[in-house]
């Protein structure tokens, strides 16, 4: 029997347009929450985009995800009964310091790794993948599936600058290789 705490709020209990928006209407569990160790899959927002201001984040994705149903109509699979999922909030960016933002993201994901939580990340630019992979691949290689709606990935910009909004994680210096599968929408 699944833990009902980790189930999305039902549209019969609260209209989908009401309440505090979380990914898929799941509970919000912060890194200091007593239920963190019960989370198996954490949905995280990385509201950072070095190329924009005041619109770079997962806020809109949370709003759109309120329409996701608890059961897939075609397969009849109820994914939230298969694992404890929660919205773990956003990694707080520093809009004035790119390297501090990357350090904050790495630190956040190291905590998730220590708690053995599988992260699903939304929002942010390509560069957000680098600090996430630094944390998650610190002890073993791993793969990454990168969904993107445009093809602005370049090894470097303006004469060799590696850390930009379009930098893919495999372009920046690393001790490990990463498998990147791009799915263009």
Secondary structure, 3 states (H helix, E strand, C coil): CCCHHHCCCCCCCCCCCCCCCCHHHCCECCCCCCCHHHCCEEEEECCCCCCCCCCCCCHHHHHHHCCCCCCCCCCCCCHHHCCCEEEEEECCCCCCCHHHHHHHHHHHHHHHHHCCCEEEEECCCCCHHHHHHHHHCCCCCCEEEEEECCCCCECCECCCECCCCCECCCCCCCCCCCEEEEEEC
